[in-house]
Structures are given as C-alpha cells and as structure tokens.
Amino acid sequence: MAAPGERRIATERGERLIRYAMPEMTRLYKAFHTQDWVLACLDVSGFVICSIGDAEGPCRELESLFRNGVSLSESAIGTGAPGCALVEQKPFIVHANEHFLDEIHGYSCAAVPLFDVNGDLIGVLNATCRSGRDLSSVCEALRVAARAIENHMLLDLPGALHVSLHYHPDLLRTPLAAVLAFSEHGQLLGGNQIARKLLGHTRSATEFDHMFDLPFARAVDELSGRNAEPIVTDTPAGIRVHLSLARHADDVMRVGKALLPPPSGKRSSHASSDMFCSDPALLDTIGDAKLAFARDIPVLLTGETGTGKEVLARELHASGPRRNGPFVPVNCASIPDGLIEAELFGYVEGAFTGARRGGAPGKFEQAHGGTLFLDEIGDMPLSLQARLLRVLQERAVMPVGGSKDRPIDISLVCATHRDLKALVATGEFREDLYYRIDGLCVTLPPLRERADLSELIGQIVDREIGDRLTLSLSDDALECLRSFAWPGNIRQLSLILRRAIALAAGSALIAPRHLPEEMRQTRSNVGREVASLERTERDAVLMALHQCAGNIAATARQLGVGRPTLYRKMRKYNIEVQGVKTIF
C-alpha cells in the first residue's frame, strides 16, 4: 500500500484525469445495470485515483484494493489487467488464476489505457467482477469510454479548430473517426489515439500544411460552409483521407447508448462472445466493427473457413440497430447460378416455369428490418454483382419478373475466405461493389494463431457440458489440443470437443484417449521436445533473474519478452523473487 504522502501526490497528479474520467465511469456504471462491478481509474504510475462500486456488492472484498492511493501496478501486485495495460499500452483482460496474486484468483478484470491529446499515456480504466463472466463486451465498453475521455480533452483545448478525418467518408463524425485540434494558424494542438494510428504521428507543433497535401487556409475555407461536403486530400505517406470540420461537441462526442452494449452477461441463442474470449488484438478489432455497424456501416468479415465469421455476424446483429429484426444468412457459394437471383431478390407469380403462385419474397425482403448476412460473397457470379450493387445503392429490390421496386431497410454483413482485392485485380469481382461492402473489414485469425486458445477450449467445453455432467479437461488432453494445427479452425475444434465429451461420458476427465489419433500422435511427437525446451526456458529465466538481481523490468528486457510474459513464466515454473509477490 502507498504511504500517505505518496497517496496524496498521486491524487493531486490525477485531479485533471479524475475530472474527465468520473463522468464516463458514472455513465458506464449506470449502463451496466448491476452492482456486480467495480470500476477504477489509475494514474500512469498505477495508483488508484478514483473508483465506483457497491460496498455491499459481490466485490466488497476488494474495497481495500481499490482505495485511492493503492498501487495496482505490475511491480506491486504482479500480473493484473491494469498493470499489463500500463506496460503494454493496449487493452488487457486477465481471468481468475491468470492473476499473479492468489488472493484475487476469484476475480476477472479488463483494463484499457488512457492517452492525453499528445499521445502520452496518462492512466488506465479498469473493470473488475467475480470470475465466470464474459468480459469481451466490457472491454469494448471501456474502449468507448476511453475514447470519450480523450475527445473531451480535445474539446477543452482553448481556441481549437477540430478536424475529423478518416480514409472512409462514412466513418467521419463517428466514434471511429480520427480527430485533430489545430490553432487558428494551423498548428497542431493535439489529436486522439485513432488519429495517431491513422497518421503515424500527431505531435504538437506540427503544421497542418506538413500533414496534408493542401494549405490550411484553403481547407478551412472549403470546410466552413454551412453545408460543406468533406474534402479529399493525401498525407505525405500517400494515404488518401476525407476531412470535415467538427463544428459542435456532438460531432466529436458521437458516443451514444447504442454504442455501449451493457455487459449483462446475457447472450442471444446465437450470439456467442465466448468464441472470441480475450485475445486483445481480436477484441479491439471486433469492438471497432460493432461501433461501425451501430452507425449503419457495412462490415466485411474475412478469414479462413471455420474461424467464426457467421458467429461474429450474429453477434454484430445482436448488438446492432436492427437487433429486434430477423437475421437472414445466405451462402452465396451454395446456391446454383440459375437460382441465386430469385433466391436473393424474390420473384413474382409467373416469372418462370414452376414459379410459386403469388410469387415469393427473396432474402433481401426477408431481412427487412434486420440483418442480411451474405456469406462467401467472393463466389457470387459476376453477372449478379451489378444487380446487387444497385440494390445496395438504392435500398430497394425488384423481384424477378416484377416491374416495381420494393424498399428495404437492412443492415449488411458480408464474409469471404477469398482475397477480394486479388479478385478485383483479375476482374472477377466488381471494384465498385467491393468498396460498397467494405465499410470496415475484420480479419478473423486462424485458430493456430489465437493468443486465447486455451481459454477458448475451456469456454467451448463448459458450454457443451452445461449442467448435465461433472467433467473437466485433463492437462494432457489440453496439451494435445494446443499442439494441433487445426486446419478446420473453430468449427473443427467444436466438433472434436463434442465427440470427446460423448466418449468421456461416465468419466471424471476428458483424456487424450478420447481425442482423435492424429492429435495424440502430434502430442507424443512434440512431448519430448517440449519437456526439453521447458527445462531450458526455466534455466534461462532463473539465470536472467540472478544476473539482474531480481529486477523484473531488467530481466524481461534481457530475455526479450514483456513483463506479463515473464510473470506467467515465473508462475508456470514456480519461481518466486523476494519482494515481488506482495499482498495489498
């Protein structure tokens, strides 16, 4: 625990951050509709500067942990979401026994970093609850709150002219837009984190004329009209962007309730957040997709077969503006060429031989008021792509054999395992259609590259078992699953686990013998190598800790790993360093 003097200094240092963070934390806590959470804001040194929670709620045991002035930094309590987010400067989720301290193994936490207008790290937002809850939507909500805090800081810059920019015009004046603040002379005063990612730098004292391919005075003149359209310009790096003026606070602070899905823990029968667990990069991308989708921007999902594209499409629908309408999936690759037009757009009576009396609505009309999911759109015949483009542009569909357009109101998600840019280059996919459906692209990684594979396996096992059986996964079986290449990705993993659960009925554990032979062979082939590598790894960690006199930061640098990784290795090999494992 921090000494009284340190606590006072930490609080004084964080007064400005508290002023911006508390309104967002209060709004977020109310949006949660439950008292099961503790929200906290930490300064850049890892000290708690403010928190919100119920003293009588499920997290009451953590009251002493979240008092002002308590350090939750990595050096103080080891691995935890706040400390990891401060060190890595990216969102982090830490579950149960992933925490370094045994005393907080019953809790899970999510944390996101906070940056000021110059891009400097100033703290983190953290949400903590009892273990066993899905934190993906919580992490997303924290990211939205962090953006709001950042944009409020931009708005408070005196005499600033705020410019919204993005390479996609539909994303201007949304929470996904980059925002820059300039002085009346065109000198950069600051920018949000999205701007830094988009442009690569937003350090103050940079001139507008050095950042874009047009003079500042001309840009202001063209954008100052009451109904001025966004203008297009290039950056020195050759990135084409669209610019508009953010004239009002609402143009910068476009963060409404629809963009903050409350982490109630309830899921629809189809939306399945457990497929995406806690891989930080993946959750970050999915969060952006939900924000774009909430603004009626089409989302394109890419990735190998079986990576969960339809699962994510259903989750987007469940969190989107038409969540109460139907979700209509269409596999463009499975419909014969001669039927796909009628299947998509419907037909009127007598349109062709065998047409149903009275005609039939197509998938677009069936999805009216909801979401249409066009899977494998890369396999759509070229001859039909022009018709699809017209429907998307005019928001109306004409049935086969009909003479009158029928209006449609839909959200659109498309998916493909193919490289659409390559298909555009070879003339197999229309370029104008590609840009119409690619409002925001999400690439789902193959299972073998997922950082949260072990957690995903556990989530699927828990879901499949439910309350019917008392069954768990043995360590050897888990290693078999982790060692496999998974060419069929999540779809294959789910099927293998369902089979293993069925074969293990009556047993207490799912063992390697319940898994396919090729997985057991993979495990046996790598087992000896893994054991040897683990011995080498443990010796390397011990040697580095000795050479660095137990200094965690220096040891991590010497080993070339992050500090969270080093803590995990220390726990794995039961290595303790004097002074590291402290209690709050």
N, C-alpha and C positions, 0 to 999 in steps of 0.2 A: 504494500500500500504506500502511496506517496505521502511524504511528510507534509504537515500543514502548510509550510511555506511553499513547497512545490505545488500543492493543490491550488493555492491562491494564485500563483504565477500562471499555472495552466488555465485557470478560469479567466483571468484577465486577458491572456493571449487569445482566448477563444470567444471573447464577448461579441466581436463582429460576426463570427461564424454562427454563434447562437442566434443572433438577430435574424439571420436568413434561414437557418435550419429549423427552428422551432415551429414556425407556421406550417412548413411542409410536413414535419413529423406529426404535428397535431392532426392535420388533414389526413395523413396516411393512417394514423392510428384509428381515427373515426371510420375510415373506409374499410378497415379490417373487420368491423362489426363483431369483434370478440375481444375478451380481455386476456387471451392466452399468450399475448406477445409482450416483449419488452423492446422498445426502440431506443437507440442511443446514438449520440453523435460524439465522435472522438476528434481531438485535435491532431495535428501532424505528428506529435510525439507519442500518440497512443493513449492520452489521458481522456477519460470521460469528462465532457463539459456540460452535457445535459442528457436527460433520459425521460421516457414516458412509459409507465407500466402500472399495473394494479397491484398494490401492496398485499392484497388478499388472493391474487390470482395464482395460476399454476406455476408461475415463475418467481414466486415470492422468495424462494431460497436464494435467488440471485440478487437480492436487494443490495447486499454489501458489495457485490461485484460491480454494480452499475452506479455506485455513488460518485458524485463529482470528485475528480482528482485521482480516482483509481486508474492505474495503468493496465491496459489490456494489450499492450504491445507484445510483440513476439519475444522480446528479451525478458519480459516479465512473466508471461504465462505459457510460452511455447506456442505450438500451433493452435490457431483460432482464426475465424474468418476476419475479424478486424485487423489483427496483426498481419495476416497474409495479404489483405487488400492494401495495407500501407506499404508493405515491402514490394509487392509485385505491381502495385498501381493498376489493378484491374479487379473486377468483381470476383468474389470468392464465396463458396458455400462449404461449410465444414459440418459433418454429421457426427453425432454421438462419440464413439471411441476413436474417431479421427483426431479429436482434441488431444493435446499433449497431457493435460491435467486429467487425472482420473475423476476428480470431483465434479467435472462438468460433462461427463460422458452421457448423462441423461438428457442432454440438450443439443439442439442443432441451431446453427446461425448462418445468416447471409449478410455480406457486407459489400459496399461499393465505395470506391474512392471519390473524394470531392476535390475539385480544382478551382483556382481563382481565375480571374479574367486574363492573367498572363500565362496560364497553363501550369502554375506551380501547385503541387499537392498541398492541401490545407487540412485534410482530415478524412474521416470516413463516416458513412451512415451504416448502422448495424441493426438487424432484427433478429431476435432470439426467441425460440419456443421450445417446448418439450419435443424430444425426438419422435420420429414416426410420421411427420407431416411433410408434404411436398413443398419445397422451397423455391421451385423454379418461378412461379408467378410472383412470389415475394421479392425475389432478386430483380425481376422485371420492374415491379412497383418501386423499388428502391432506386433503380436507374432513372426512372422517370422523375422521381423526387429530386435526385441529384442534378438532373438537367434543369429542373425548375429553379433550384438554388443558384446554379451557375448563371442562368439567364436573368434572375433577379439582380445579381451583382452587376451584370452588364447594363441593365436598365438604370441602375443608380449612378452610373458614370456621368458626371455633370457635363452638360453641353454636347453630348454624344449624338452622332447620327448613326442609326443602326441599320445595317445592311444584311438582308437574308440571302443566302445563296445555296445552290445545290446543282449537281450535274443533271438532275431530272426535274423539270419545271413543276411537275405535280407535287413535289415534296417541299416546295417553298411554303413558308408560313405554316409548317407543321413541326412537331417535336423532333423530326429527323433533319431539319434544316440547320445548316451552319449559320451562325450569327456573328458578325463583326461590328465593332464600335469604332467610329472614326471621329476625329476632331473636325471642326469646320474647315480646316486647311488640308484635310485628307491624311492626317497622321493617325496610324492605328493606335487605339487606346486599349484594345483587348478583344478577346473572342472566346467562344465556347469550345468545349472539347471536340465537338463534331467538326468545327472549322479547322482545328489543329490536325485532325485526322485527314480531312479532305485536302488541305493545302500544304501540309507538312510543317508549317510554322505559322505562328501568329504573335510573334514577339512585338511588344510595343515599340514605338519609334519607327516602325516600317511605314513607308509611304504607300498609299493606295496605288499610285502610278507605277510602283515597282512590283505590285502584286497582280495587277490585271493589265490587259492589253488595251486600255483606253484611259484617257485623262480623268481625274477625279471630278473636275468641274463639269465635263460633258456627261459623266454618269449621273451626277446629281440632277443636272438639268433634264435629262431624259426620263429620270425616275420620279421627278417631283410633281408631275401632273396628277390630277385627281384620279383619272382612270388609266394611269400609265401602265403599260404592259411590262413584264420583266424583259431585261435586255440580256443578250448573249455575248460573252467575252471569253478570252482564253487567259490562262495563267502562264507564267514563264515556263512551267513544266509541260505546257501543251494540253492542259486539262480544260475542256470546254465547260463553262458553268453558266447558270442563269442567275441573274441578280434582281432583287427587288428591294424597295425601302420598307422597313418595318416602322410604320408611322405611329403605331399605338402599342401599348403594353400587350394587348391581346395578340398582336402579330408576332410577338416574341414568346409570349407565355401561352402557347396553344396546348395546354395540358388539362384535359377535362376528365370527367369521371369515366368516360368510355375507354380512356387510355390507361386506366388504373384498375385492372381486374382484381377484386378483393381476394386475398389468399384464404378463402374459406375452407379449403381442403376438399370441397365437393367437386366432383367431376361428372360430366355427362357420361352416358353409356359408351360414347365413342371417344371423346377427347381423353387422351391418355398421356399426361405430363410425365409419368414415370418412364416413358420411352426416352426422355431427354435428360433426366437426372440432374447432374451438377457439373457437367463439362462447361467451364466458364466461357470459352470462346463460342460454343454452340448456343448457350443460353443467351449470350449477348446478341447473337445474330437473330435468334428467334424473337427476342424482345423487340428488335427493330422491325421485324416482319409484322408483329402484332400491332405496333404503332402505325405502320404504313397501312395495314389492312383496315384499321379502325377509321382511317381517313379516306376509304374507298379507293385505295391504290391497289391495282392487281399485283399479286405475288407469284413469282415463278420459282418452283422448287426443283432443284437438280440433285443428282447423286445416283449412286449405283442402285440396282434393283434390290429391294428389301431393306432400305435404310430408314423407312418410316415416313415416306412422303405423304401418303394418304392419312396417316395418323396425325401429322402436323397440319395437313389441310383441314381435318375435322376440328383440331384444336383452334386454328385460326377462326373457323366458322363459329365455334362455341364462344369465342371472346369478341367477335366482330359485331358490327352494327345491325346485321340481319340474323342474329343468333336464334331468334324465335321462328324463323322461316325454315324451309327444308334444306338439307344438304344433299345435293344430287351429284354422285360421281359418274363419270363417263370414261371408259378406257378406249381411247381413240384407235389403239392398235388391234383391239379385239372385234371391232365391227367391220363386216365386209364392205368393200368400197361401194358397192351398189346400194347399200342400206344406210350408210353413215349420214347422208344428207337428211333423209327422212327421220332418222333417229335423233339428230340434233335439233332440227328446225320444225319437225312435225309435218303433217300433210292434211289436205282437205279430202273430203269424200270424192272418189272418182279420179284422184290424182294419178293412179296407176292401177294396173290389173292386180286385184287382190287387196286393194286398199279397204280398210275397215269402214263400215257405214258410219257416217258422221265425222270421219277423219280421226286424227289422234294428235294430241299435243306432243311437241318434241321436248328434249331435255332442257332447253332454254326456258320454255314456258313452265315446265315442271319446277324449275328452280326459282321462279318468280317470287320475290320477297325473301329469298335465301341466298345460298351459295352454290355456284356451279364449279365442280372440280373436273377439269379436263386433264386426265392422266395420259401420259405418253403422247403429248401433243406433237412431239417431233415426228411421229409416224402418221400424222394427218396428211391425206393426199394433197398435193399442191393445188389441184383444181378446186378444192374446197376451202382453201385458206383465204381466198379473196372474199368469199361469201361470209366466212367467219369474221374477217376484218370489218366488213360493212355492218354486221350485227353489233359488234363491239363499239363501233363509232357512233351509230345512230340509236343504240339502245332500243332496237326494235327488230322483230324477226318476222319474216314472211314464210308461211308454211309452203311446202312443195305443192304446186298446183294452185296456190292461192293468189289473190290479187290485192290484198290489203295487209299492211304491216300491223303487227300486234306489239304494243310496247312491253318492255320487260324491265324489271328492276332487280338486278342481281349483283352480288359480289363475285369476283372471279379469282380462282386459284388454278394455275396450270403446273404441270410437272412433266419431267422427262429424264431419262437416263442418258440421252444423247447430247452431243455438243451442238447446240443450236447455232452458235456463231459459225462453226465449220459448215453446217448445212446451209446457212445463208451465203457463205462464200462460194459454195458449189451450186447455188441456185435451187436447192431442194427445199428451202424454207424461205418464205417471203420476209424481206428485211423490215417492211413497214408493220407486218404482223408481229414480228419479234419485238420491236420497240413498243408496240401496244400492250403486249402481255408482260413485258419485263419492267414493271413498275419498281419492284425491288426483288432481287434474286437471293435465294437462300440455298447454299450448297450443303447438303447433309453428308457428313463424313462417313466412310465405311466403318463397320464395327471394329475392325482391327486397329483403327486409329483413334478410337474413342478413349478419352482420359478417364471416363467414369464407367468402364466396362464391368468392373466388379460390382459396383452399386447397381448397374442396370440388371445384371444377372440376379441379384438379390431381390430387386423390385419385381421382376417377372415371376420368380419363384413364389414370392409372397402373394402375388395376385392370383396365380394359378391354384395355389393351395387354399387360400382363403381361410375359412374357419373349419374346414372339413377334416383336416389332418394335422397331426403333430409331426412335422417333418422338416428337416433342415438339410443344408448342403454341406458335405464334408469338405475339409480343406483340400484333400487330394482331388476330389471331383471339381472343385473350383479351379485348381491349377490346370486340370485338363481343359476346361472351358476357356481359360485365359490364354492357353498356349495355342489354341486352334486359330486358323486364318479366317474362318467364317466367310466363304465366298457368297453365301446367301444372306449375310447380314442379319438384321433383327428378325426377319421372317424365319430364317433357319434356326436361330437361337431359340425363339419361342417354341417352335415345333420340337426341337431336341429336348427342351426342358419339360414340355408336356409329356413326352414319351418317358423321360426319366422318372417323373413323378408317378406315372402309371406303373412302371416297372418296380418302383420302390415302395408300392403300397404294402403296408404291414411292417415296414422297416422304420427305424428312427432317423436314418441318414440316407441321403442320395449319395451313392458311392460311385467310383469310376466304372464298376461293372454294369451300372445302369445306363452308361453312355455308349455311343457307337464305337466300334473297334478302332476306326481311324483316329478318334480323339485320344483313346488310350495309348495308341502307338505313338502319336505325336508327343504325348506327355512322357512316355518312357524314353524316347529318343533324346528329349531335351533335359530330362531329370538330372542326369549325372552332370551335364554341363552347367545347369542352373545351380546345383549344390556347390560346384567348384567356384562359380562366379560369385555366389553369395559369400563364401569364405573369403575370397579376395576382396570383395567390397567391404566386408566388415573390418578386415585388417586395414584397408585404406582409410576408412573413417576414423578408426582408433589412432592410426599414425598421424593423421592430419590434426585431430583434436589435441594430441600430445604436442605436436610441433607448434600449434597456435595457442598453447596454454589454456585450452578450453574455450577460447573466444569463438562463439558461433559464427559471427559475420565473417571473420578471417578464415575460419575453417571452410565455410561454404564457398568463399572466393577461391581458396586453394584447390578445392575439389571440382570447381566449375559448375556448381549446382546452386539453386535457390535455397534460401534458408528453410522454407517449408519442406522442401525435399529432404534436406539434411535432418530436420526433426523427425520426419517419417522413418528415415533410415535408422536413426538412433532408437526410436521406439521398436522398430522391427527387430533389431539385434540386441535390444535390452541394454543399451548404452546410456548411462547417466553421467552428467557432468555437474560437479559441485557448483551450486548457485543457480543452475538453470531451472531445475524443477522446483519452483517456489509456489506457495499457496497464497491466494488472495485474502 
